[in-house]
Amino acid sequence: MLDGREGVMPEWGTVLTGMGGPEAVDYTIAYVRTLSAPETLQNNYMAARGQKLFEGVCAACHGVDGKGNGIWAHPT
């Protein structure tokens, strides 16, 4: 996430930090970890902050469920 994906995915660390402060990447990671177990989002401050960042930046390519968004999911 910080350095991009093989030069294909842009570096979003700076963007996330600009939007959510110095812990924004950690917040986003905390949220991504809840995608496989949504019940863990409840009462999870870091993940709740990360959800907003994920939905605003990451979901366009990764989808709201983190499983990809069609042709934007990953290069073939």
Secondary structure as UniProt FT lines:
FT   TURN            6..8
FT   HELIX           13..20
FT   TURN            22..23
FT   HELIX           24..34
FT   TURN            35..36
FT   HELIX           38..41
FT   TURN            42..43
FT   HELIX           45..53
FT   HELIX           54..58
FT   HELIX           59..62
FT   TURN            64..65
FT   HELIX           70..72
//
